Amino acid sequence: MRKRQVVLRRSSPEEPSRSSSTASSLTVRTVRYGECQKNHAAAVGGYAVDGCREFMASRGEEGTLAALTCAACGCHRSFHRREIETEVVCDCNSPHSTGN
């Protein structure tokens, strides 16, 4: 019987990616864009965000410029907080050794 181990962890974009020591593992990364962080009052020396809670792509095919604009607030996708979810799937044939 084969064991399957799934590890889910959230990482920030600044966090370096770690390489896996297991040859039979697969890493799947899902990127999600959260709330808009564009400062609309920067020109007058203040701070004000628009309250957009999540990026929703405008009409347009994947990979076009229209798909990079938020339908809710009109900002570019790069103004939205980027969340990366990493899933590591490992098919294990033998139990882990204890080093004895």
Phi, psi and chi 1 to 4 in degrees:
 res  aa     phi    psi   chi1   chi2   chi3   chi4
   1 MET       -  136.2 -179.1  175.0 -174.6      -
   2 ARG   -96.2  136.3  -62.3  179.9   97.9 -175.7
   3 LYS   -90.8  146.3  -72.6 -175.0  178.4  180.0
   4 ARG  -126.8  124.8 -177.2  174.2  174.0  161.1
   5 GLN  -114.8  128.0  177.6 -178.0    5.9      -
   6 VAL  -118.4  127.5  176.7      -      -      -
   7 VAL  -120.7  123.0  178.9      -      -      -
   8 LEU  -110.1  132.6  -73.4  176.3      -      -
   9 ARG  -149.0  148.2   68.2  178.5 -174.1   85.4
  10 ARG   -95.9  141.1  -72.8 -176.0 -179.8 -118.2
  11 SER  -133.7  151.4   62.1      -      -      -
  12 SER   -86.9  160.6   65.3      -      -      -
  13 PRO   -63.9  -23.7   -9.0   12.5      -      -
  14 GLU   -79.4  -19.6  -63.0   84.4   24.4      -
  15 GLU   -73.6  128.2 -176.1  176.8  -46.8      -
  16 PRO   -68.4  148.2   22.6  -28.7      -      -
  17 SER   -77.0  142.8   60.3      -      -      -
  18 ARG  -102.6  139.5  -61.6  177.6 -172.6  162.6
  19 SER   -87.9  147.2   60.6      -      -      -
  20 SER   -90.9  143.0  177.5      -      -      -
  21 SER   -87.1   -8.9   61.3      -      -      -
  22 THR   -92.3  134.5  -14.6      -      -      -
  23 ALA   -74.8  -24.2      -      -      -      -
  24 SER  -104.1   33.3   62.7      -      -      -
  25 SER  -107.9  156.3   65.8      -      -      -
  26 LEU  -130.0  131.0  172.1   69.5      -      -
  27 THR  -108.6  125.1  -56.7      -      -      -
  28 VAL  -117.8  125.3  178.3      -      -      -
  29 ARG  -112.6  131.7  -71.1 -169.7  177.2  105.4
  30 THR  -116.5  128.0  -54.2      -      -      -
  31 VAL  -105.8  132.7  178.5      -      -      -
  32 ARG  -131.4  143.7 -175.6  179.6  155.9  -87.7
  33 TYR  -110.6  123.8  -66.5   90.2      -      -
  34 GLY   -93.2 -141.0      -      -      -      -
  35 GLU   -66.4  152.8   65.9  -88.6   -1.3      -
  36 CYS   -76.4  134.5 -175.9      -      -      -
  37 GLN  -115.8   17.3  -62.4  175.8  -24.4      -
  38 LYS   -69.7  130.1 -178.2  176.5 -179.6 -179.0
  39 ASN   -88.8  106.1 -177.7    4.2      -      -
  40 HIS   -79.6  -13.3  -66.7  -82.9      -      -
  41 ALA  -107.9   17.5      -      -      -      -
  42 ALA   -64.0  -32.4      -      -      -      -
  43 ALA   -65.3  -27.7      -      -      -      -
  44 VAL  -105.3   10.2  -66.0      -      -      -
  45 GLY    82.3   15.7      -      -      -      -
  46 GLY  -109.5 -167.9      -      -      -      -
  47 TYR  -140.5  120.1 -179.2   77.2      -      -
  48 ALA  -152.4  127.4      -      -      -      -
  49 VAL  -107.6  160.4  -68.1      -      -      -
  50 ASP   -85.9  -11.3   58.8   11.9      -      -
  51 GLY    90.3    5.1      -      -      -      -
  52 CYS   -64.6  125.3  179.6      -      -      -
  53 ARG   -91.7  -22.9  -58.4  -65.0  -66.4  161.1
  54 GLU  -157.9  141.6 -174.7  175.5   -3.6      -
  55 PHE   -69.8  128.6  176.4   80.5      -      -
  56 MET  -125.6  119.0  -66.3 -176.8  -62.6      -
  57 ALA   -63.5  138.9      -      -      -      -
  58 SER   -70.5  177.5  -64.4      -      -      -
  59 ARG   -63.0  139.3  -67.1 -178.1 -176.7  178.3
  60 GLY   147.7  154.1      -      -      -      -
  61 GLU   -70.3  153.6  -63.0  -76.3  -33.5      -
  62 GLU   -59.5  129.9 -178.6   71.4   29.7      -
  63 GLY    94.7   -5.4      -      -      -      -
  64 THR   -92.8  165.6   63.0      -      -      -
  65 LEU   -64.3  -32.9  -68.9  177.0      -      -
  66 ALA   -65.9  -30.8      -      -      -      -
  67 ALA   -73.8  -12.5      -      -      -      -
  68 LEU   -93.8   -0.2  -62.1  176.1      -      -
  69 THR  -102.7  134.5  -55.8      -      -      -
  70 CYS   -74.9  131.4 -178.2      -      -      -
  71 ALA   -71.4  -27.1      -      -      -      -
  72 ALA   -80.2  -46.3      -      -      -      -
  73 CYS  -115.1  -12.8   66.1      -      -      -
  74 GLY    83.1    2.2      -      -      -      -
  75 CYS   -84.0  160.0  -65.6      -      -      -
  76 HIS   -70.5  152.9 -169.9  -88.4      -      -
  77 ARG   -58.8  -28.5 -176.3  176.3   74.1 -177.6
  78 SER   -67.3  -16.0   64.0      -      -      -
  79 PHE   -80.5  -12.5  -74.9  107.0      -      -
  80 HIS   -91.1  142.7  -70.5 -101.0      -      -
  81 ARG   -63.5  128.6 -176.0  171.8   50.4   85.3
  82 ARG   -93.1  128.1 -175.7  176.0 -179.9 -176.6
  83 GLU  -118.5  127.1  -62.1  173.9  -10.4      -
  84 ILE  -112.0  123.3  -58.0  171.6      -      -
  85 GLU  -107.8  123.4 -171.7  171.6  -79.2      -
  86 THR  -108.6  130.7  -55.5      -      -      -
  87 GLU  -120.6  123.4  178.8  179.1  -11.5      -
  88 VAL  -109.6  120.8  178.7      -      -      -
  89 VAL  -110.0  125.9  180.0      -      -      -
  90 CYS  -126.3  124.4  174.1      -      -      -
  91 ASP   -94.0  111.1  -71.1  -32.3      -      -
  92 CYS  -103.3  127.1  -56.7      -      -      -
  93 ASN   -90.8  -30.5  -68.1  -26.6      -      -
  94 SER  -128.9  153.6   61.4      -      -      -
  95 PRO   -67.4  155.6   19.7  -26.9      -      -
  96 HIS   -67.2  138.7  -63.2  -72.8      -      -
  97 SER   -81.6  153.7   64.2      -      -      -
  98 THR   -94.2   -1.7   57.7      -      -      -
  99 GLY    87.5   12.9      -      -      -      -
 100 ASN   -84.2      -  -67.5  -17.8      -      -
